[in-house]
Amino acid sequence: MDTDLTAAYARCQELHRQHGRTYYLATRLLPAWKRRHVHALYGFTRYADEIVDRTEELPPADRAARLDEWSSQFIAGLHGEPVDDPLLPAVLHTIAVFDLDRADFASFLRSMVMDLTVLSYPTYDDLLDYMEGSAAVIGTMMLPILGSSDPAAAREPARQLGFAFQLTNFIRDVAEDLDRGRTYLPDEDLAKFGVTRDDLLAAKEQARTTPRIRDLIEYEVSRAQAHYEAAAPGITLLSPASQACMRTAYALYGGILDEVAAQGYDVFVRRALVPQRRRLAVAARALLTPTGSPVAVPGPSLVSR
């Protein structure tokens, strides 16, 4: 690879190392030649997210302009034009190597645009529409890199894993998202449990939950578990060299839900994190697990509730 491309992959890896600790650990279990391509996809999604969420001092119109400018560079690169960007060369190279579906990237950027103005979602279907671009397509982008014995059968589980991971993040990060003026818990769910946005803000300020909010979070955990359940069959359809990686990511993200449950579904008292010792044990166990072994769905199934 030329110097610029090598530097772009290194930049993506650094973004991944700094901001995606759970997934970065799992990625280290992949063969070296695959890792850089996973870093590239993470770098792409993270950088777009940075434009949306880390420039909050700017008016929405200015943030939208920045995102549009960067998206235009990316689209130009897809058409073979040179790009002057620290990480896009790695992204474009990865897309070319695996012939990734360009529509997935367009869907992702659409969801990033939504984040500039959409502050809440009336129904779960509305949230799923957003997560289709922000999460499900990440699964389908990753699938050609991970490899599969049956890509058609593995596609839907890959999408479901994207939903599961992102909904886990939404549950864990309720307080952080409130600081940005957003709620990713659907309005209809809040109403179902008699919770208002002001209730959430008050719980954040007091750093403790209420019985109604606790019930709401438990319900959202059950939703995430349903996505993990739907994603589980896809792990064994991956190429043998990729199974330990995704087995680890699956268990560690699911472990966040376990931590939420362990602290009484109180997402305000502290940010739910999987302890480092457990993280390393999960990775070691994944390496020793025979390929083709089924994965354990995190937590008890609450879907029927």
N, C-alpha and C positions, 0 to 999 in steps of 0.2 A: 504494500500500500504506500501511496505517496505521503509526504509529511503532513499535509493538511488533513487528509483522511484519518491518519493515525491520531492526530491531535483531536479531531472531532470525536472519535471513539473514546479517547481518554477523557474528554470533557463530559460525555454522556455517562461514562463509568463513575466519574466523580460526583455528578448529580445523584446518581443512583446510590452511591455509598453514603452520601451525606443525608439524603432525604427518604430513602426507602429501605430502612434497616432490615425489616422482616424479609422482604422480597430479595434484597441483596444477599442476605445469608443463604437463602434457598438457591439463588442463582449460582453461587459458588460450587454447588454440587453438579452443575452441568459440565459437559466437556468444554474445554477452553475455547474451541472454535465457535461454539454457540453463544458463549457468555456475552461477547461484544455486541452481538445482534440484539440480545435482550436489553443490554444497557442502552443501545441506541433507541429502542422503542420507549424505554422508561424516560430517557432524556427528552425525547419529543413530547411526551405527555406532560412531564414535569415542567418543562420550559413554558409550554402554553399555560399551564396552571399558574406558574409564577407571574405571567403577564396579567392574568385575571385577578389573582389574589394577593400578590405582593406589591402591587402598585396602587394600594387603596387611597393613597393621598391624592391621586389624580381623579378628575371627573370621569364618569363612565364613558363619555364620548372620547376622551383621550386614551383610555385603556382600550376601547374598541378599535381606535385607529392603530394602536400598537399591535394588537392582535391581527388586525386585517393586513398590516404591512408585513408581519412575519409570515402569515398564511400565504400571502401573495408570493413571497420569496420561495416558500416551500412548493407551491403550485408551479412556479416558474422552473424550479429544479426538476420537478417531475417531467417537465417538457424538454429537459436537456439543457436548460440555460444555466450558466455558472451562478453560484450563490455565494454571497459574502456573509457567512454566518459561522459561529464557532462549533455548532453541532449538527446542522442540517446535512452536511456531506455524509456523515455516518448514517443518518436516517435514510437518505436517498439511496445509499449503497445497499443497505439492508433490504429496502423495498425491491431493489433490482435483483439482488441475489436470490430472494425467495419469491419473487413475482407476487408480492402482497397485494391484496385487493385495495385499490385506490379509494373505493367507496367507503371503506372503513375509516380512512383518514378524514374524508369529508364529513362523515357522520360525527367523528370525534370533535372536529373543529366547530361543528354546529352546536354541540353541547357546550363547548367553551364560550361561545357567543351567548348562549342562554344564561350562563353564570354571570354575565355582566349586568343583566337587568331582572332576571327572575329570582325572587327572594323566597318563594314558597311554592308548594305544589298542592293543588286542591285534593287530588286523589292519588292512590298508589299507581294507577295506570298512567297518570301524568308523570309521576316520578320515574316509572319504568321507561317512558319515552325519552326522558333526559338520560337515564342510565344506559339506554341502548347505545348512545354515542360515547358516553363517558366511561363505560365499563364493559358492556357485552362485546363491543368491537375489539377491545384490548385482548379478550380471549381469542377471538378469531384471527387477530394479527399474530398472536403468539403461536398459534397452532402449527403453521408451516415450519417455524423455527424449531419447535419441540419435536415435531415429527409424530406420525401416528400410523398404526397398522390399518386403520379404517378412518380416514379423515372425515368422511361424510357422517359417520356415526359419532365421531368425537366433537363435531362442531357445536351441537346444542349443549352438551356438558361444558364446553369451553365458555360459551356465552353465559351459562348459569354460574360458572365460577367467577366470572367478572361481576355479575350481579351480587353474588355472595360477598366477595371481597369489599365492594364499594359500600354495600349496606352495612357491613361490619364497621367500616370507617365512619359512616354517618352516625351510627349508634354511639361509637366511642367519642366522636368529636362534636356532640351536640353543643357543648359550651363554646368551643372554638368557632363553630359556624354562627352561633348567636352573636359573637363579637363582630362578625362580618355582616350582620343584619340578615342572615339567612336561616331558614329551617328546612331541613330535608326530610323531616318526619311529616307525612301527608296531613293536610288540614283535617281530612275526614277522620283520621286516626286520633288526632288530638280531641276532636269533638266526641268521638266514641267513648273516650275515657274522661271527659269533662275537664280537659286541660286546655288552657289558653297560652298564647305566646307570652303574655305577661307572667303567667305561672312559671314558665321555663326561665324567663329572665330573673325572676325573684329567686328561684332555686339556684341559679348560677351565682347570683350575688351572695347568697347565704352559704354556698358551697355544700348544700345538702338537698336531697330530693324530698318528695311528698309521696304519700301512698298512691295517688292517682298517676303521678309521673312514673313511679316505679312500675305500675301495671302497664302503662303505655310502653315503656322500654322493654319489659318482658315480652310484650306482644310483638314488638319489632324484632327482638331476638328470634322469636319463633319464625318470623318471616325469613330472616337470614338463614336459619337452619333449613328451611324448605329449599332454598337455593343450593345450599351445600349438599343436601340430599340428592337433588337433581344433577349436581355436578360430579358426584362421587364415581359413577361408572366410567367417566371419561379418563380418569387417572390411569387405569389399566390399559386403555387404548393408546396411550402415548408410547413413543419408542422407548425401549428399555433404558437408554442412556439419559432420558429426561424424567423418568418416573420419580427418582429420589428427590429431585428438585421440586416438582409440583406436589409430591407427597408432603414435603416439609412446609411449603407455602400454605397448603391446605390446612395442615395441622396448626400452624402458628397463627394464621388469621382466625381459624376457628377457636384457637386458644384465647383470643381476645374476648370472644363471647363468653367463654368460661370465666374469665376474670371479671367481666361485667356481672355475671350471675353471682360470683363469689362475693362481690361487694354489694350484694342486695339490689342489683339493678340500679344503683346510684351512680350515674355518670358525671355527677357534679363534685362528688367528694374527692375524686382523683381521676386522672386519665388512666384507663385500663391498659396495662402493659403486661406482656408475657415476660416473666423474669429471665435474665440472661442464662442462668443455669438450665432452665427448662428449654430455652431456645436451642442450646447446644445439644442437649439430650435428644430433642426431637430430630435434629439434623443427623446425629449419629445413628439413631434408630432407623431413619429413612434409608441410610446407606446400607444397613444390614438387612433390610426387608427384601425378601425375594420379589423380583419383578412379577407383576400380575396379581399381587396380593391386594385385596380390596382395602379401601380406606375406611376409617371409622368416622361417621358423621358426628360433628361436635355437639355435645349436650343432648338432653332428652328432647324428643320430638314434641313440640307444642303446637303443631300446625292445626290440629283439630279444634283448638280453642276458639 
